Amino acid sequence: MALRFELLARSGGARRGRLTLPHGTVETPVFMPVGTQATVKAMAPGELKELGATIILSNTYHLYLRPGEEVIRAAGGLHAFMNWDRPILTDSGGFQVMSLSELRKIEEEGVWFRSHLDGSKHFFTPERVVEIQETLGSDIMMVLDECPPYPADYAYVKQSTERTTRWAARCKKAKTREELSLFGIVQGGMYKDLRARSVEELVALDFPGYGIGGLSVGEPKELMYEVLDYTTPLLPGDKPRYLMGVGSPNELFAAVAAGVDMFDCVLPTRQARHGKVFTTRGEINVRSARYAKDFGPIDPDCSCRVCREFTRAYIRHLLKANEILGVRLTTWHNLHFLLNLMEEMRKAIEEDRFAESWREFRSLYESGGEDF
Amino acid sequence: MALRFELLARSGGARRGRLTLPHGTVETPVFMPVGTQATVKAMAPGELKELGATIILSNTYHLYLRPGEEVIRAAGGLHAFMNWDRPILTDSGGFQVMSLSELRKIEEEGVWFRSHLDGSKHFFTPERVVEIQETLGSDIMMVLDECPPYPADYAYVKQSTERTTRWAARCKKAKTREELSLFGIVQGGMYKDLRARSVEELVALDFPGYGIGGLSVGEPKELMYEVLDYTTPLLPGDKPRYLMGVGSPNELFAAVAAGVDMFDCVLPTRQARHGKVFTTRGEINVRSARYAKDFGPIDPDCSCRVCREFTRAYIRHLLKANEILGVRLTTWHNLHFLLNLMEEMRKAIEEDRFAESWREFRSLYESGGEDF
């Protein structure tokens, strides 16, 4: 069995689960730090473990272009290449390729695209992205999908979603490595009937887990939650559900409340590089002049190593001076914040006080921000 | 007593010593990693300790401009600001200011210069640089000096060296914090009589230690060694000797053989950022295409954490993809290499086999390089 998923507890719609994969066990709901180019930016693998990360995400599109699958094959797979022995989920490259807009062309057979690195021309098919991900050796692989933009008209989303489903079937057929798992991806834009049909057809293909794609693509937050709250309960209750690319603290709470188990997002690492850090009282930008002589920690309520050892004033100095250590410290803190948040959510679900826990978090998080 | 220096052993001209400073003990000969902007580039303080660094160097010029002495004063000094509780040596800013060439003007009273950051105008005097370094709280402060370029004519070097000595006397007079130590700096360019006079006049001022400046400024290696071999024995045998800004492996051996005790150099950290790494068989550039599928460590004979955990192929990929972790790993390895080299030198001196140890090192170091 490549994947085992047990449900341990519930609190309202929120689920507390345990996902067992070839490289280890993942307690859910879980946040997966993003390691686009075979590294979670600025972090070493051992540090991710110290932070409690149990699974990371990496990107097929980027790794295919650089270092190339031949290098990773020769290394014995992505785990060995990057020295990470815990589970890895890889996306199919679909999202990145579709984002190239002017540089790509979608056909029934697959998608042509040009490399953002050197303009060279490439072709991804459902079969090809499974082949690459099997070379990477991902514990969880994702099917090739198209993520329609927002807004997009009904006719376009309909034909795109139908093709995504056909591609999902081809991916499943192409899969050869039994120990690895392949997830389907629900699309359907903001149209409930298309979402329902996407779920129905993918479930008929019987995947061991399902991604929910095509959200957080520019639509109003209300609409995103509406589609999410509608779609999630349609999915089989005994399979893991993964909301792709979503990861602000409030979104994580809302999605867990809707019954989602897995998340990835570049937000904590990308924001960190611009000095934006999470605190229990909201986000602050530690580059701000107001922190020049602030010798307190990023977040007085945080227990992470950065908050124990370094001050806002020092981190601000490092960032202003373009010193690598600055980005290391803000990245560390932000990842700790989200990983710790998920840990608290898991506890709250076990104790059946998830809604209360969310309310408590939100009342503090929306209280201060730049002003505290 | 602000500084205690004990000589523990000798092997030829090489000295094995122990330097006791307010923030701890430093076994010599010692290499001091450079933390220009209150951080050794890409490294965290705890990592420097893990590598065995016992003292680091920081730069008065850079810290004066950013974050500014007021911030560091408010933090309670540089140790607290950067969370480094072991000894710190700071240069006076003289070398950086003099390097600005077009942007500075030297007078008897001090030196005018423009900030490389914003063009603002500033004035450093011997008294002022001591004041700033006392605010930083450096275990070892350096006097304001002028480092003449190479080549420079006799008349110029003579008047410059005389002024450096006058400035040294003013620095000494300006010093107020008893627990901190101030080192003089020997200049004199490539002229032996000027070097001898510089030593004589500085020694008359009775500093607790002496920097040897003005070497490795573009002169041929032979000439540098000639001046170094001439100058070092003129210095008092019971005081620490610090060769400023020198740090390639062979130069370190040569200078220790001449009786030098302390070193700093940006070489290991700067080279690391360009993929150039030390190995026991010479330098290699790990960015080279030849390492794309090389799954061995940077240096098969190295025991550092990077060589135990990561491959040349992975590090090459990280550097090519501009990932911070790449620079972190090469920096870690290069610092380990030099700190470990000093450790081996200290052992060799204790066992009175320094010359032999140098021969062994050199025969291997010059054997391979790019080709192994």
Interface residues (C-beta under 8 A of the other chain):
Chain A: Q37 A38 T39 K41 A42 M43 A44 P45 G46 R66 P67 E70 V71 A74 A75 F81 M82 N83 A292 K293 F295 E309 F310 T311 A313 Y314 R316 H317 L318 K320 A321 E323 I324 L325 V327 R328
Chain B: Q37 A38 T39 K41 A42 M43 A44 P45 G46 R66 P67 E70 V71 A74 A75 F81 M82 N83 A292 K293 F295 E309 F310 T311 A313 Y314 R316 H317 L318 K320 A321 E323 I324 L325 V327 R328
